[in-house]
Amino acid sequence: MGATLVVQPLDLVKTRMQIQGEGGAAREYKNTFDAFTGILRKEGATGLYKGIGAGLLRQATYTTTRLGVYTALNETYRQSQGKAPGLLASMGMGMIAGATGAFVGTPAEVSLIRMTADGRLPLAERRNYTSVVNALSRIAKEEGILMLWRGCIPTMGRAMVVNMAQLASYSQAKQYLLASGKFSEGIQMHFVASMISGLITTAASMPVDIAKTRIQNMKVVDGKPEYKGAIDVLIKVIRNEGFFALWKGFTPYYARLGPHTVLTFILLEQMNSAFNRYVMGGTGGSSGI
């Protein structure tokens, strides 16, 4: 949640860029800078923090679950095998943790996507949610409670890819950096490992992130949804906007995911170290990831 407070404007820009071009509409923004300044000019500084409540709720549900599940699986593996997990084991645990966290966090994710996208719609078409609680209650009442899990499958698919890449690469980067003898457990090593993790995760997860974003933001017109599923989104994006449109918004996505990954892991490591030292009476230590 601390990391999200810092990167929310970049997350909003990323979402706006991913949904532009839908339905053959003209591109609204030329690039990341144009999107950022355009939103700032039209909606003000507070416009960059639209959906912050939903963003914080998403982290409180999704990230709490995924990091907790991954840490528990990691510690269980170490105790049963007597050694740190290898790459394949880390990837498998990351996928399980990601899918579990995504299912728990999808309602907040749907609210976040809609709230951050609302400002680009014409006034008559805006949903005008006043808060994340209002968004959740209105979606459940107006569209049915199951609509809170719209896009759950692509969201879980994205989370499996993200966590397989992010958590596994972070674990492996830490092991490599420690083994190199040039780094010791501390903020510097956590920073380098998380930057490596952020770059790998961005490249791997953007196509499924675009599919998830467009499905969660789509409207049903005359009983017919814009997209049939994640594969349909990817096919239509490639056909209408080109193959590299799957990485549309790469700069704000990495600018958001890189610092978010760094801040998340550094805060996690520091809080775990403080907990181990002051609550458990130990000498500090890492997060167990």
Secondary structure per residue as TSV (DSSP state, phi and psi in degrees):
chain	resnum	aa	ss	phi	psi
A	1	M	-	360.0	-36.3
A	2	G	H	-62.8	-41.5
A	3	A	H	-65.4	-38.8
A	4	T	H	-64.3	-36.8
A	5	L	H	-58.9	-30.2
A	6	V	H	-81.6	-40.6
A	7	V	H	-102.9	3.0
A	8	Q	H	-53.3	-43.6
A	9	P	H	-57.7	-38.8
A	10	L	H	-69.9	-34.5
A	11	D	H	-65.5	-39.7
A	12	L	H	-65.1	-44.5
A	13	V	H	-61.5	-42.4
A	14	K	H	-60.5	-45.0
A	15	T	H	-63.4	-45.1
A	16	R	H	-61.2	-40.1
A	17	M	H	-70.6	-32.4
A	18	Q	H	-71.6	-31.3
A	19	I	H	-94.8	-7.2
A	20	Q	T	-72.1	147.2
A	21	G	T	93.2	-4.7
A	22	E	G	-65.3	143.4
A	23	G	G	64.2	21.9
A	24	G	G	77.1	10.5
A	25	A	-	-67.1	154.1
A	26	A	-	-67.3	151.1
A	27	R	-	-68.1	129.2
A	28	E	S	-84.9	-35.0
A	29	Y	-	-121.4	139.6
A	30	K	S	-79.5	-38.2
A	31	N	S	-159.2	-176.1
A	32	T	H	-60.8	-45.1
A	33	F	H	-64.0	-40.7
A	34	D	H	-64.0	-40.3
A	35	A	H	-64.2	-46.3
A	36	F	H	-60.9	-49.1
A	37	T	H	-70.2	-34.7
A	38	G	H	-65.0	-44.0
A	39	I	H	-64.9	-42.2
A	40	L	H	-62.8	-39.9
A	41	R	H	-71.0	-42.6
A	42	K	H	-83.4	-34.6
A	43	E	H	-118.2	-5.6
A	44	G	-	80.6	174.8
A	45	A	G	-60.7	-36.2
A	46	T	G	-67.6	-23.0
A	47	G	G	-62.9	-28.1
A	48	L	G	-72.1	-14.6
A	49	Y	G	-112.5	20.1
A	50	K	T	-62.6	133.4
A	51	G	T	83.8	11.6
A	52	I	H	-62.4	-35.3
A	53	G	H	-61.5	-43.9
A	54	A	H	-66.3	-37.3
A	55	G	H	-63.1	-41.9
A	56	L	H	-68.8	-40.1
A	57	L	H	-64.4	-37.5
A	58	R	H	-60.6	-44.0
A	59	Q	I	-66.9	-38.3
A	60	A	I	-65.6	-25.8
A	61	T	I	-100.2	-61.7
A	62	Y	I	-64.0	-54.9
A	63	T	I	-70.7	-38.3
A	64	T	H	-57.5	-45.2
A	65	T	H	-66.9	-48.8
A	66	R	H	-65.6	-41.5
A	67	L	H	-70.0	-37.5
A	68	G	H	-65.1	-45.3
A	69	V	H	-64.8	-44.4
A	70	Y	H	-63.2	-44.1
A	71	T	H	-62.2	-43.0
A	72	A	H	-63.3	-44.0
A	73	L	H	-64.6	-40.7
A	74	N	H	-62.2	-45.6
A	75	E	H	-67.9	-37.6
A	76	T	H	-62.6	-42.0
A	77	Y	H	-62.4	-46.3
A	78	R	H	-60.9	-40.1
A	79	Q	H	-70.5	-38.5
A	80	S	H	-79.2	-34.5
A	81	Q	H	-99.1	-16.2
A	82	G	S	72.6	17.4
A	83	K	S	-154.5	166.6
A	84	A	-	-72.0	145.4
A	85	P	-	-66.8	146.8
A	86	G	-	-81.4	-173.2
A	87	L	H	-61.9	-49.2
A	88	L	H	-63.6	-41.5
A	89	A	H	-64.6	-41.5
A	90	S	H	-63.5	-39.4
A	91	M	H	-65.3	-43.1
A	92	G	H	-62.8	-43.2
A	93	M	H	-66.6	-36.2
A	94	G	H	-64.3	-39.1
A	95	M	H	-66.2	-42.9
A	96	I	H	-62.9	-46.8
A	97	A	H	-63.0	-40.4
A	98	G	H	-65.6	-45.5
A	99	A	H	-63.1	-41.7
A	100	T	H	-64.9	-47.6
A	101	G	H	-63.4	-38.6
A	102	A	H	-65.1	-40.6
A	103	F	H	-61.9	-43.0
A	104	V	H	-66.7	-36.7
A	105	G	H	-94.4	-2.4
A	106	T	H	-58.5	-43.6
A	107	P	H	-56.0	-43.3
A	108	A	H	-66.8	-34.6
A	109	E	H	-64.5	-45.1
A	110	V	H	-60.2	-44.7
A	111	S	H	-61.6	-42.5
A	112	L	H	-62.0	-47.6
A	113	I	H	-60.8	-45.8
A	114	R	H	-67.2	-40.5
A	115	M	H	-69.9	-37.5
A	116	T	H	-75.3	-25.3
A	117	A	H	-87.0	-17.1
A	118	D	G	-59.1	-37.4
A	119	G	G	-65.0	-18.9
A	120	R	G	-88.8	-10.0
A	121	L	S	-83.1	154.6
A	122	P	-	-59.4	152.5
A	123	L	G	-53.1	-39.7
A	124	A	G	-69.6	-21.2
A	125	E	G	-101.5	-5.1
A	126	R	-	-69.8	144.8
A	127	R	-	-81.7	-27.5
A	128	N	-	54.5	49.2
A	129	Y	-	-68.4	135.8
A	130	T	-	-87.8	-21.4
A	131	S	S	-164.2	172.6
A	132	V	H	-65.8	-34.5
A	133	V	H	-65.3	-42.8
A	134	N	H	-62.8	-41.0
A	135	A	H	-62.5	-48.7
A	136	L	H	-61.4	-45.0
A	137	S	H	-69.0	-40.2
A	138	R	H	-69.6	-39.4
A	139	I	H	-61.3	-46.1
A	140	A	H	-63.2	-40.3
A	141	K	H	-78.0	-42.0
A	142	E	H	-85.3	-30.7
A	143	E	H	-121.4	-6.4
A	144	G	-	100.8	145.8
A	145	I	G	-64.3	-29.9
A	146	L	G	-66.8	-20.2
A	147	M	G	-66.1	-19.4
A	148	L	G	-65.9	-19.5
A	149	W	G	-107.5	22.9
A	150	R	T	-61.8	134.7
A	151	G	T	75.6	16.7
A	152	C	H	-61.0	-40.9
A	153	I	H	-64.9	-52.0
A	154	P	H	-65.0	-29.7
A	155	T	H	-65.0	-43.6
A	156	M	H	-66.6	-37.5
A	157	G	H	-63.2	-44.5
A	158	R	H	-61.4	-44.5
A	159	A	H	-64.3	-35.6
A	160	M	H	-64.9	-42.1
A	161	V	H	-67.1	-47.0
A	162	V	H	-59.9	-49.1
A	163	N	H	-74.3	-33.2
A	164	M	H	-59.5	-44.3
A	165	A	H	-75.1	-48.6
A	166	Q	H	-70.4	-55.0
A	167	L	H	-70.5	-41.9
A	168	A	H	-65.7	-44.3
A	169	S	H	-67.5	-35.5
A	170	Y	H	-66.0	-46.1
A	171	S	H	-60.5	-46.2
A	172	Q	H	-69.7	-37.4
A	173	A	H	-63.6	-41.0
A	174	K	H	-60.8	-45.7
A	175	Q	H	-61.8	-42.1
A	176	Y	H	-65.8	-45.2
A	177	L	H	-64.9	-40.0
A	178	L	H	-67.2	-40.5
A	179	A	H	-67.9	-26.3
A	180	S	H	-68.6	-20.4
A	181	G	T	81.2	-2.4
A	182	K	S	-91.7	-12.7
A	183	F	-	-130.3	151.1
A	184	S	-	-124.8	165.6
A	185	E	S	-57.5	121.3
A	186	G	S	168.8	180.0
A	187	I	H	-61.0	-39.3
A	188	Q	H	-60.5	-45.7
A	189	M	H	-67.3	-39.5
A	190	H	H	-64.0	-37.1
A	191	F	H	-64.4	-48.7
A	192	V	H	-64.3	-45.0
A	193	A	H	-62.7	-40.0
A	194	S	H	-74.4	-29.4
A	195	M	H	-67.7	-41.3
A	196	I	H	-60.9	-45.5
A	197	S	H	-61.7	-42.6
A	198	G	H	-62.4	-41.2
A	199	L	H	-67.4	-45.2
A	200	I	H	-62.8	-42.7
A	201	T	H	-65.2	-40.4
A	202	T	H	-60.6	-50.8
A	203	A	H	-62.3	-38.4
A	204	A	H	-76.1	-32.3
A	205	S	H	-102.1	-11.1
A	206	M	H	-60.6	-44.3
A	207	P	H	-59.2	-44.1
A	208	V	H	-72.0	-26.1
A	209	D	H	-69.5	-38.7
A	210	I	H	-65.1	-42.7
A	211	A	H	-60.4	-45.3
A	212	K	H	-61.9	-47.1
A	213	T	H	-61.4	-45.3
A	214	R	H	-71.1	-36.0
A	215	I	H	-65.8	-42.3
A	216	Q	H	-72.3	-24.0
A	217	N	H	-94.0	-12.0
A	218	M	-	-67.6	153.7
A	219	K	-	-109.9	153.0
A	220	V	E	-98.1	117.0
A	221	V	E	-108.2	120.4
A	222	D	T	54.3	38.8
A	223	G	T	78.4	4.7
A	224	K	E	-117.7	116.8
A	225	P	E	-72.3	154.5
A	226	E	S	-65.0	-35.7
A	227	Y	-	-128.6	144.9
A	228	K	S	-83.2	-26.4
A	229	G	S	175.5	-174.2
A	230	A	H	-61.7	-42.1
A	231	I	H	-63.5	-39.7
A	232	D	H	-62.4	-39.8
A	233	V	H	-60.2	-50.7
A	234	L	H	-60.6	-42.6
A	235	I	H	-62.7	-45.8
A	236	K	H	-68.1	-37.2
A	237	V	H	-63.8	-46.2
A	238	I	H	-63.8	-43.5
A	239	R	H	-67.1	-44.2
A	240	N	H	-91.2	-27.4
A	241	E	H	-124.6	-6.8
A	242	G	-	99.0	155.3
A	243	F	G	-58.9	-42.9
A	244	F	G	-75.3	-5.0
A	245	A	G	-66.8	-17.7
A	246	L	G	-64.2	-19.1
A	247	W	G	-111.4	24.9
A	248	K	T	-62.7	132.7
A	249	G	T	82.6	20.9
A	250	F	H	-58.6	-44.1
A	251	T	H	-61.6	-52.2
A	252	P	H	-67.2	-28.7
A	253	Y	H	-65.7	-47.1
A	254	Y	H	-71.8	-37.7
A	255	A	H	-61.7	-27.8
A	256	R	H	-85.7	-48.6
A	257	L	H	-71.0	-36.2
A	258	G	H	-59.7	-61.0
A	259	P	H	-61.7	-35.4
A	260	H	H	-63.8	-42.4
A	261	T	H	-64.1	-46.0
A	262	V	H	-59.5	-51.9
A	263	L	H	-64.5	-40.9
A	264	T	H	-60.1	-50.1
A	265	F	H	-71.7	-37.6
A	266	I	H	-65.3	-45.5
A	267	L	H	-62.7	-42.0
A	268	L	H	-60.8	-47.9
A	269	E	H	-63.5	-42.4
A	270	Q	H	-68.7	-39.5
A	271	M	H	-68.8	-38.1
A	272	N	H	-65.0	-40.8
A	273	S	H	-62.3	-44.1
A	274	A	H	-65.3	-40.0
A	275	F	H	-63.2	-46.0
A	276	N	H	-62.9	-36.1
A	277	R	H	-78.3	-49.4
A	278	Y	H	-93.8	-24.9
A	279	V	T	-99.7	-45.8
A	280	M	S	-87.2	-12.4
A	281	G	-	75.6	21.9
A	282	G	S	-93.3	-153.5
A	283	T	-	-114.4	19.3
A	284	G	-	102.5	-125.2
A	285	G	-	104.1	179.5
A	286	S	-	-95.9	-175.4
A	287	S	-	-77.8	-13.5
A	288	G	-	91.8	2.0
A	289	I	-	-91.5	360.0
